[in-house]
Amino acid sequence: MKPFPRVMLLLALILAAINLRPGITSLAPLIERIAEELALSRSLISLTTALPVLCMGLLAPFAPRLAVRLGLERTIALCMAVIAVALLLRIVGHASVILIGSAVLLGAAIAVAGPLLSGFIKRHFAGRMGSVVGWYSLGMAIGGAGGAVLTVPATQWLGDDWTRGLAVWALPALLGLLLWLFLPNRIETDNEAASGLPWRQPRAWLISAFFAIQAGLFYALATWAVARYHEAGLSLMHSNSLFSVSMLMGLPSSFLLPWLAQRFHNRYLLLLGCGLLSSISLAMITFQPTVLPEVWAVTIGFGLGGSFALSLVLPLYEAGSPLAVSRWTAMMLFTGYSLACTTPVLTGLVRDLSGSYQIPFMVLTALAVLMTLLAWVMRHGPKRAFA
């Protein structure tokens, strides 16, 4: 196969990563408005976040098999196309069925792309996985922050129509599709493609549990953080700005921490630190949301952003081949997202039942503490790489 410029491979990876989050985080600044206009309960509108996350879990195991049929690069290109279509559908999102249906389509595409992008890193960047995962997670942080920060201005610029503000995120997906179509495609022949996920590996379960908690915390906050601040007495503009700060703080942690993990071989110590930081920050948002809110917005964004980025690194060191990495990642995403999808819905449901966000946020704080304990249990790392 003719060599392809390494910089173009990295650019394709970053652009694909950018498209994995805006379809979800773009809803948070508008979720109360959408719920009011469509007359939806909080638990029902939270399906726009929960259903993509559920699909991202349930469909992740199919990713390696699709790569065998279509080739890794063409499968990822297909995912970019589906993401673009799902986001374009939101232009008619005034129908709640269309809005929720687009969320399912979006989650299906992200589910397949996630494990394959990890395999893509293992194939093309095996010698510097830590730094490349840093770029990969930075791309996702950029997409997530962009969805949170830019959706409201885009909505206002597009006639104050929230359906247009949501649909505008199809543009980077179309750009990603064009680039991935130019990448050389390689059909997989690895015998591991037919293998199942590493269910019998205890470390796979630990990694999956850690990922499930951090993902659940992220998506619960992506859905309800603005509403929590607003309920506590902060203005809607101030609440949106705090959420934007949290998303933006994922940028430095997503890039810096994977690099530090590879440079100093301390990824589990860094995971522990991120867990502690997230626990303290969530406790303050839960019990004292108006005390130094900017500080805790910064620290929760850094802690959860770092936890996510570091969890992406873990399967790369547990498995040997690109498809083996995809299998470990598929199990992590399957288990993690299948559980994480419940946190936005349950948070909204408990809010409806209790009349306050404090009780569900207390549970989120306890989950952050449990995440910290898991990082402590995993601290010794793998003794060898598994196939």
Number of C-alpha atoms within 10 A of each C-alpha: 6 5 6 11 9 11 9 14 19 18 17 22 25 24 24 29 25 25 28 26 23 26 29 24 26 26 25 28 28 20 20 18 13 19 17 12 10 13 12 14 14 23 19 17 25 29 23 26 28 32 26 28 32 26 25 30 28 22 20 31 25 15 25 30 19 18 24 19 13 16 18 26 22 22 24 30 24 18 27 31 19 23 29 27 18 26 26 20 21 27 19 14 22 15 12 19 11 16 21 22 20 25 26 22 22 28 32 25 28 27 29 29 28 24 30 27 24 27 26 22 23 26 15 15 17 16 11 13 21 29 21 23 28 28 24 29 32 24 25 27 29 25 30 27 26 20 28 29 22 16 26 22 11 20 19 13 12 14 10 13 15 24 20 23 25 27 24 21 27 24 14 19 25 18 17 26 24 15 18 24 17 14 16 15 15 14 13 19 13 13 9 17 20 12 13 13 20 19 11 8 11 10 17 21 18 16 24 24 22 27 25 24 24 27 24 26 25 23 25 26 25 24 32 24 24 26 20 21 23 17 16 18 12 17 13 15 11 16 22 23 18 22 27 24 23 28 29 24 23 30 25 17 26 29 25 20 27 32 22 17 20 15 12 8 14 16 25 21 16 21 29 22 18 28 29 19 21 29 24 18 23 27 20 18 24 22 14 13 23 15 11 11 19 16 14 24 25 20 23 28 29 25 28 28 31 30 32 24 27 30 21 23 23 23 29 25 16 21 20 15 18 27 32 27 29 29 31 31 34 31 26 31 33 27 24 27 32 23 21 28 27 20 25 29 24 17 25 24 18 18 20 14 9 12 10 15 21 21 15 20 25 16 16 24 21 14 20 28 20 18 27 24 16 20 24 16 13 17 16 12 15 12 7 9 11 16 15
